[in-house]
Every structure is written in C-alpha cells, then in structure tokens.
C-alpha cells in the first residue's frame, strides 16, 4: 500500500505512526509538509522529526504535488490530510486526489463546541462536509470527542474512527519506577502552555480546598495567563506549595515526569493533549477534564481519572482520590508503562492498516489498541 500524509508541518505527534507504518512489509510512506515548525515551537525544542524509513518532502512545488497525486493513484493508495480547511496544502490537493480512486482520509481534532461560537463552528463543519467532505472516505477523529463531533456534523458514523496523537518515549533515567520515594509531599505536575483554555485557575481553586493534604503543585510553561494563574495561586492561600517554572525543552519532559506522582491537565478544551501520552509512557497517572480528547487513554481507573471541565468540586474529588491513594510506586508505574505500548507507533500503525482493510473488505470493525 502507498500512504501519503499531507500536513502543515511534519508533526512530531504523527511521526511515530509514520515510522511504524513504513517499517511494515510492502508499505510505502511519504510525508508532505508545507513548511518547518514555527518560531514558538522551535523555541521549546521542536525540530522536524525523524520519520525514516518514510520519505519526507517539505515545501513541495506544483510539479512535486502533481507527481505525488499521480503516484498515489488507485485503490492501493491512501491519502491522509492532517487538519481541514485551515491547512492550505489540503485545499490545494483535495480536488485532485478526489479524481484518483485512492482512499482519502482526514486526521482531525474536534473544535471548541462551547457557546454561540460552538454553534457557528458546527454550521461551518456541516458546510465543509457538503462542499469538500464528500470527497473523504473516512475520518480519523481525535478521541470520542472527535467521533461525536464529526458524526454530529453529518459524517457517516460508520466511517468515523477514534484515533489519537502519538509522542516519542520521553527520556528517563530510571525505567522501573524505583526513583519514587515513599516519603514527602504528593507531587502534581502541570506541563504546557499557560493560556485561558488550559484553565489553571480551576486547578488552583480546587487545590485550595485540599489544605489538609500534603501536596505540591509544579506548573511548567509560558503564556499570556501567567500572571492570572499566579494571582489565583496566591488567592488559594497555598502559594508556598505552588511553584512556577518556565517552559523547558521537550527533551527535559521525562525528567520532570520522573519526579511527579500525578499529571494534571485541567483544560476547558483540548483537541487531544499529547502530554497525557508522555505521562503514561513514563508510568505517571493522569487527571484531565472531560473536554480533552486524550481521556480515551484513561478508560481504566489505574491509569487516571476524568473530571467535569470547569468544576472545582469535580476536580477536588478526583485529586483527593489520588492523594489518598498515595505516592506513585514502582508497581503501579510499571503497570502503566507496560500498557503504554498500545500508544506506540507500531501498534497504532497496525490499527490504521486494519481500518483500511475494513473499509475495503468489510468484516469486524477494528478497535483502537488502547481500548
């Protein structure tokens, strides 16, 4: 099978999938991107990831695109568009791909569905479905949030499949969980941008109600809401237990997670949340809101908990449960880490092949390896 991935940049959150797919027998993989990572992403260590043995082509010319479309002609080819109308490369190639007879899939998160703007987005997606979406054979939607969104926007539910982003395995110094100490405070980590949608304020308010417990909260990141989050930390009455640190190079993520007992992702809206993958691959359980696509990875309670986005009470209950459970130990870490092979490139690549086989030949509908 010939696979072509069309992207705005070569995504580090798809590279493990592309490598895994290209390593299978009789699979040819090409990754096409509009350009390189932007300045912000480069500032935190993002570089064009290694996709080999897949071929990578950045800034394709019109002649390049024409050749790729012709080479990907027919039922033995699959084209996967990352993102939708906001990616110029997709708009450029989709009308041509629709004439090839190849399978065409979309890889996409769900947008923010809240409020009036959410209704407007739903209308827009329905229009996109009739204007361009008719050319798509299937959708790889980020989590059940994405599946529900695309189904509600008029896409055939039988051709919308739950999917997820991937990450490289974080670099850690100890791989059996023995670095964790049974003494000391319960350490909670937030790792990401400090913006309104991440809702650190709800996290501070929830922690304010857990004063009787011995916890520490590390917030690592940069963003426009930093001062607001710091004010919320001060208002909680526990600013001595809440530490703020600037964003780190992605190569340092593993070291931060090694010292955490729990990762917290309190977002009001998160298309996926790749930091959840990174935590689980390090054996660290996760608490995240029900508006994060990556809640799909927390289907068993020993991997984490889900709370209602924006609810201080719901988050308090989830955090209290993990604090009562106690600090992370070697056994629980090993269990999570062993399970996390389900979200590595080869397993997810196999799932993608199963989806295409199902679409072409029928049979049992495939399930994600993390289910």
C-alpha positions in Angstrom: 0.0 0.0 0.0 1.2 3.6 -0.8 0.5 6.0 2.0 0.8 9.8 1.7 0.4 12.1 4.7 -0.3 15.8 3.9 0.5 18.2 6.8 1.2 21.8 7.5 4.5 20.7 9.3 6.0 17.3 9.8 4.2 16.6 13.0 6.1 15.0 15.9 2.7 13.7 17.0 2.3 11.6 13.9 6.0 10.7 13.2 6.0 7.5 15.4 2.9 6.3 13.4 4.6 7.1 10.1 7.8 5.3 11.1 5.9 2.3 12.3 3.8 2.1 9.1 6.9 2.5 6.9 8.6 -0.4 8.7 5.9 -2.9 7.8 6.4 -5.1 4.7 5.0 -3.8 1.4 4.1 -0.3 2.8 5.5 2.9 1.2 5.1 6.1 3.2 5.6 9.7 2.1 5.1 12.7 4.4 4.5 16.0 2.7 4.5 19.3 4.6 4.0 23.0 3.8 7.0 24.1 6.0 9.1 23.8 9.1 7.9 24.3 12.8 7.3 28.0 13.7 9.4 30.2 15.9 7.5 29.4 19.1 7.7 25.6 18.6 11.4 25.9 17.8 12.0 27.9 21.0 10.9 24.8 23.0 13.0 22.4 21.1 10.7 21.3 18.2 12.5 20.2 15.1 11.4 18.3 12.1 11.2 14.7 13.5 12.8 11.6 12.1 10.2 9.7 10.1 12.6 7.3 8.4 12.2 4.9 6.6 9.3 7.1 5.4 10.2 9.7 2.8 9.8 13.4 3.8 9.1 16.2 1.4 8.9 19.8 2.7 7.6 22.8 0.7 6.6 20.8 -2.4 6.4 22.5 -5.7 3.4 22.2 -8.0 5.4 19.6 -10.0 6.1 17.7 -6.8 2.4 17.7 -5.9 1.4 16.5 -9.4 3.8 13.6 -9.2 2.6 12.6 -5.7 -1.0 12.7 -6.8 -0.3 10.6 -9.9 1.9 8.1 -7.9 -0.9 7.8 -5.3 -3.5 6.9 -7.9 -5.8 3.9 -7.5 -7.1 1.5 -4.8 -3.7 0.6 -3.5 -3.1 4.2 -2.2 -4.3 6.1 0.8 -4.0 9.8 1.3 -4.3 11.3 4.8 -5.0 15.0 5.3 -4.0 16.4 8.7 -6.3 19.2 9.7 -9.0 20.6 7.4 -9.6 23.9 5.5 -7.1 25.8 7.7 -4.3 23.8 6.0 -3.6 25.4 2.6 -1.9 22.2 1.3 -5.2 20.3 1.9 -7.2 22.8 -0.1 -4.6 22.6 -2.8 -4.6 18.8 -3.3 -8.0 17.5 -2.3 -9.8 18.3 -5.6 -7.0 16.4 -7.5 -7.0 13.5 -5.1 -10.7 13.0 -5.5 -10.2 12.0 -9.1 -7.6 9.3 -8.4 -9.7 6.5 -7.0 -7.5 6.3 -3.9 -8.8 6.3 -0.4 -8.8 9.7 1.2 -8.9 10.2 5.0 -8.9 13.2 7.3 -7.0 13.3 10.6 -8.6 15.9 12.9 -9.4 17.1 16.4 -12.8 18.4 17.2 -13.1 22.2 17.6 -14.3 24.0 20.6 -18.1 23.3 20.7 -19.0 25.6 23.6 -21.4 28.5 23.3 -22.6 30.6 20.3 -19.2 30.2 18.6 -19.5 26.4 19.0 -22.8 26.5 17.1 -21.2 28.6 14.4 -18.4 26.1 14.1 -20.9 23.2 13.8 -22.6 25.1 11.0 -19.3 25.7 9.3 -18.3 22.0 9.6 -21.6 20.9 8.1 -21.0 23.3 5.2 -17.5 21.9 4.8 -19.0 18.4 4.8 -21.2 19.2 1.8 -18.6 21.3 -0.1 -15.4 19.2 0.4 -16.1 16.4 2.9 -18.0 14.4 0.3 -14.6 13.6 -1.2 -13.5 11.9 2.1 -13.8 8.1 2.5 -13.1 8.2 6.3 -12.2 10.3 9.3 -9.6 9.6 12.0 -11.1 11.7 14.8 -9.2 12.5 18.0 -10.9 10.5 20.7 -14.6 10.0 21.3 -14.9 13.8 21.5 -13.9 13.9 17.8 -16.0 11.0 16.9 -19.1 12.6 18.3 -18.3 16.0 16.7 -17.8 14.6 13.2 -20.8 12.3 13.4 -23.0 15.3 14.5 -21.6 17.4 11.6 -23.1 14.9 9.1 -20.3 12.5 8.5 -21.2 8.8 8.2 -20.6 7.4 11.7 -19.6 4.1 10.3 -16.6 5.8 8.6 -15.5 7.9 11.6 -12.9 6.1 13.7 -11.4 7.1 17.1 -7.8 8.0 16.8 -5.1 9.7 18.8 -1.9 11.6 18.6 1.4 9.9 19.5 4.6 11.0 21.1 8.1 9.8 21.3 9.0 8.0 24.5 10.3 10.7 27.0 13.9 10.3 28.1 14.0 9.0 31.6 16.9 7.9 33.8 15.1 5.2 35.7 12.7 2.8 34.0 11.2 0.7 36.8 9.7 3.4 39.0 12.2 2.9 41.7 13.1 6.6 41.6 9.9 7.4 43.5 10.3 8.0 47.3 7.5 6.9 49.7 8.2 10.0 51.7 7.5 13.6 51.0 4.6 15.6 49.6 2.3 14.2 46.8 3.6 16.0 43.7 1.2 17.1 41.0 2.6 18.4 37.7 1.1 20.7 35.0 3.1 20.9 31.8 2.0 23.0 28.9 1.1 26.5 27.7 -0.3 28.9 30.3 -3.4 30.2 28.5 -7.1 30.6 29.3 -8.3 27.3 27.7 -5.9 25.3 29.9 -7.8 26.6 33.0 -5.2 26.6 35.6 -7.4 28.9 37.7 -9.8 26.0 38.3 -6.9 23.9 39.4 -5.8 26.5 41.9 -9.3 26.8 43.3 -9.6 23.0 43.6 -6.3 22.7 45.5 -7.4 25.5 47.9 -10.0 23.1 49.3 -7.4 20.4 49.9 -5.4 22.2 52.5 -5.4 19.3 55.0 -3.4 17.2 52.5 0.3 17.2 51.9 0.7 18.2 48.2 2.9 20.3 46.0 1.9 21.6 42.5 4.5 22.3 39.9 3.4 24.5 36.9 5.8 24.4 34.0 5.2 26.6 31.0 4.9 30.0 29.5 1.9 32.0 28.3 -0.3 35.1 28.4 -2.2 33.9 31.5 0.9 33.5 33.7 0.1 36.5 36.0 -3.6 35.5 36.3 -2.5 31.9 37.3 -0.1 33.4 39.9 -2.8 35.6 41.3 -5.1 32.5 41.6 -2.2 30.6 43.4 -1.9 33.5 45.8 -5.7 33.6 46.4 -5.7 29.9 47.2 -3.7 30.6 50.3 -1.1 28.0 49.3 1.3 29.8 47.1 4.2 28.3 49.1 3.2 24.9 47.7 2.7 26.0 44.1 5.9 26.5 42.0 6.0 28.2 38.6 8.8 27.4 36.1 9.3 28.5 32.5 8.8 26.1 29.6 11.5 23.5 29.1 13.0 21.8 26.0 10.9 18.7 25.2 14.0 16.6 26.0 13.5 17.6 29.6 9.9 16.3 29.9 10.9 12.9 31.1 13.0 14.3 34.0 10.0 16.4 35.1 7.7 13.4 34.9 10.1 11.2 36.8 9.5 13.4 39.9 5.7 13.6 39.6 3.1 11.4 41.3 0.3 12.7 39.0 -0.1 14.8 35.8 -2.9 17.3 35.8 -4.5 18.6 32.6 -7.5 20.8 33.5 -8.3 22.2 30.1 -11.7 23.7 29.1 -11.0 22.4 25.6 -8.1 20.2 24.4 -8.3 18.5 21.0 -6.1 15.8 22.3 -3.4 16.5 24.9 -0.2 14.8 23.9 1.3 15.4 27.4 -1.1 12.7 28.6 0.7 10.2 26.3 4.1 11.3 27.7 3.0 10.9 31.3 1.6 7.4 30.7 4.7 6.3 28.9 6.6 7.3 32.0 4.3 5.4 34.2 2.6 8.5 35.7 -1.2 8.5 36.1 -3.2 11.5 34.8 -6.2 13.6 35.8 -7.7 15.5 33.0 -11.0 17.2 32.1 -13.8 15.6 30.1 -13.1 18.1 27.3 -9.7 16.5 26.5 -9.6 14.1 23.6 -6.9 12.1 25.4 -9.5 10.9 28.0 -9.8 7.9 25.7 -6.5 6.8 27.2 -7.9 6.8 30.8 -10.5 4.1 30.3 -9.2 2.2 33.3 -9.0 3.8 36.8 -5.5 2.7 37.4 -4.3 5.0 34.6 -6.1 8.1 35.7 -9.3 10.0 36.3 -11.6 12.3 34.5 -13.4 15.4 35.9 -16.0 17.7 34.6 -14.3 20.7 32.9 -14.5 23.9 34.9 -15.9 22.2 38.0 -13.9 22.9 41.2 -15.8 20.3 43.1 -15.4 17.5 40.5 -11.6 18.2 40.2 -11.3 18.3 44.0 -12.8 14.8 44.2 -10.5 13.4 41.5 -7.4 14.9 43.2 -8.4 13.8 46.6 -8.8 10.2 45.3 -5.2 10.2 44.0 -3.7 11.9 47.1 -5.5 9.3 49.3 -4.1 6.5 47.0 -0.6 7.7 47.9 2.6 8.5 46.1 3.4 6.7 42.9 5.3 3.4 43.4 7.3 1.0 41.2 4.5 -1.5 40.8 1.8 1.0 39.6 4.3 2.7 37.4 5.4 -0.5 35.7 1.8 -1.4 35.1 1.0 1.9 33.3 4.3 1.8 31.4 3.7 -1.7 30.2 0.2 -0.8 28.9 1.6 2.2 27.1 3.0 0.1 24.3 -0.6 0.4 23.0 0.0 4.0 22.1 3.4 3.5 20.4 3.9 3.8 16.6 3.8 0.1 15.6 0.5 -0.7 17.4 -1.2 2.4 16.1 0.1 1.8 12.6 -1.4 -1.7 12.7 -4.7 -0.2 13.7 -4.6 2.1 10.7 -3.9 -0.8 8.4 -6.9 -2.6 9.9 -9.1 0.4 9.3 -8.2 0.5 5.6 -8.7 -3.3 5.3 -12.1 -2.9 6.9 -13.1 -0.1 4.6 -12.0 -2.1 1.5 -13.0 -5.6 2.5 -15.6 -5.4 5.4 -15.5 -7.7 8.4 -15.3 -6.8 12.0 -14.9 -3.1 12.8 -11.4 -2.5 14.2 -10.9 -1.1 17.7 -8.0 1.1 18.9 -5.2 -0.7 20.6 -5.7 1.5 23.7 -9.3 0.4 24.2 
